[in-house]
């Protein structure tokens, strides 16, 4: 013989207020209509908190190369804006094509100078990519712009630099702010 189950359902805690209640159905999650009216608000808050947690986790999992690209893009945009009125540092011409932020000493050869403003100047796309930086003419103009002492410093020895994600985020944010300030200054 099967024992009869008790007619009183097991008590639950309300998802909104936390009070104990006896549910009428198996899908009931709140104790009263007043709490039921607050469920959509609670669900939105929980969803928003979950999205924020996921976004923060994704940021933690991004590789260092992602942050390097982000920082480099912000730095290059600032260089192009800084040198906007200048001619190409290598060939000395002004054209309507694409402009790059050309490194005198490449990021592969000298990663410690990747974000050094003295090492990077506005350069036309053909000089930067097709002519591999057109370095002979680049150096001549670089000496004229920043002086032989600074060029010697660039070419001299430097401490190796390994950037961490936090440093790259700070560099990215700094150059984004500088770019906004420079653009605001030229376009009030």
N, C-alpha and C positions, 0 to 999 in steps of 0.2 A: 504494500500500500504506500502511496506517495504522500508525503507530509504536505499539508497545505502551507503555502507561503504566507507570510504576514501581509496584511493589507497596507501597512504603512511603508511607503518607499524610503529608501535610504536617504538621509539628509545630505545636502551638498552646501558648499560655500558659494555665495553669489560672486560672479566674476567682476561686478562693479563695486559693491560696498563691502563684501566679505562676510555678510551675515549668513547664518545657517538657515536653510529653508528646505521644505519637502517639495520636490518637483512634481508637477502634474503630468508632464510628458518626459520621455527620455532625452529630448533635445533641448529642454529648457535649461538656460544657463544663468538666469537672473531671478531674483526673489520677488520683484514687483514691477508693475508698469512704469513706475518712476525710474527704476534702474534700467529697464528695457529701453527707455528713451535715450539713455546715456551710452548705450552700447555702440552706436555708430561713431560717436566722438572717441570713445575708448579704442575702438578698432583703428581709427585713423591715426591716433597717437602711437599705438603699437606698431602700425605699419611704417610710420615715419621714423620711429626709433630703429626699427629693423633695417630700413633702407640706409640710415646713417651708419649703423654698425657694419653693414655689408660694404658700403663705400669706403669706410675707414680700413676694413680688412683688405679690400682690393688695393688700396694705396700702399699698405704694408707689403703686399705680395709683388708689387711692380718691381721689375729688375732695375739695376743701377743704370743700364743703358737707356731706359725710358726717361729717367730724371736727367741724364746727361743730354739727351736730345732736347728736352724741354728747356734746360738752362741755355744750351747752345742757340736754340731758336730765339729766345728772348735777347740774348747777348748780340746775336747777328742783326736782329731788327734794330736794336739801339745803335749799333755801328753804322748801319745804312742811314739811319736818321741823323746821326751825328755828322756824317760826311756828305749829307745830301747835296750841298752846294759845290762840293769838290769834284774834280775830274777823276777818272780811273787812275789809281796810283801807279799802275804799270805802263799803260800806253798813253795816258794823258788825254784821252778823248771823252767826249760826252755823247752818248747815244741813247736811243729810245728803248733799248733791250733790257734784259734782266740784269740787276746788280746783285753782287754777292758781297759777303764780308770775307775778304781774302786774308789768310794768315801768312805772314812773312815766313815764320818758322812753323811748319805744319803741326797739327795736333797729334799726328802719329809720331813725329820726330821729337817734339817737345810738348807733351801733354800738360806740363806745369805752366805753360804760357797760353793755354787754350782760352782763358778768359782775361788775358792781359791786353788792355786797350791800345798800348803802344805797338803791339804785335799784329793788330788787325785793322785793316782799312778797307774802304769801299773799292771794289774792283769789278770790272765788267765781266760778264759771263765768259766771253771768249778767252780773255787772259787767264781767268781763274781755272777754267776746266780744260779748254783746248790746249793752252800753252803752259799748263801745270803751274800757274801763278806768275809766269813771266818774271822770274825772280831777279834777273840782272837789272832790268829796268825798275822793278819794285824796290830793290835796295837803293838805287840811285835817288829815287824820289823820296824814299823813307829817310835817308840822310838829310835831304833838304827840309823835310817836314819836322822831324823830331830831333835831328842833330846826331853827329857821329858818336857822341858819348852814350846816348840812349841806344843806338844801334849796337854799339860794342857791348852794352849791358845785356841786350837781348841775345846776342850771339855767345855770351859768356856762359859759365856754368850756373846751374840753378838746382835747388833742392827738388828731388822728385816729389810729386804731389799726387795723392790718391784721394779723390773726392768721395765723401759719404753722401747718402741720399739727402740727409738734412742740409748739408752744405749746398748741394745742387739746388734744392728747393729754395734756399735762401738767396742764392745767386739769381735764379729765375725770377723770384719775386722782386728783388732789388732792381734788376734791369727792366722789368716790366714797369715798375714805378718811375724809373728814370725816363723811360720812353714816353710814358704818359705826361710827365712833367715837361719834357722837351716839346712834345706835340702841342700841349696847352700853351706853352710859351710862344710858339710860332703861329698858332691858330687860336687867338684869344676869343 
